[in-house]
Amino acid sequence: MDRITKKLFTQAKRVRQNAFAPISHYKVGAAALTKGGRIFSACNVESATVTLTTHAEAAAIDQAVAAGERTIVKIIVVVAEKAPVFPCGLCRQKIAEFSGNAEVIAVTMRGATRRAFIKDLYPEPFVMKNLEK
């Protein structure tokens, strides 16, 4: 891993510890690198209604947007599975909306890694012509 990816991994791994997953017990940490060079990290937070559950990847992007950033160039997702797991379809949509073609890195707590670009993972995202960027 290069220096920036290691920093993303460390932050995602750290924030994953704060995940609130009493239903699924599936804790996720994510860290997103913006075009402006800033890093935003978040974890998943489950809700009793399940539909209000916040996904780590989406939450990290939301924080970036709230801070004035609009372009994600790299996002890392950390889980405690045996194999790396890429983001779900909802998060792929959000990554696609806020990146040109962000690198998506899936990593386990032990460091097993898979890499792809969002256009390969999600080649035809929903788009609206008038979305504000």
HUURWO-V400399 format. One record per helix or strand. SS is the DSSP state (alpha for helix, beta for strand). FROM is the first residue (numbers start at 1). TO is the last residue. If there is no record, write none. Layout:
ss=SS from=FROM to=TO
ss=SS from=FROM to=TO
This chain:
ss=alpha from=3 to=16
ss=beta from=20 to=20
ss=beta from=29 to=34
ss=beta from=39 to=43
ss=beta from=45 to=45
ss=beta from=54 to=54
ss=alpha from=56 to=66
ss=beta from=72 to=79
ss=alpha from=89 to=97
ss=beta from=103 to=108
ss=beta from=113 to=117
ss=alpha from=118 to=121
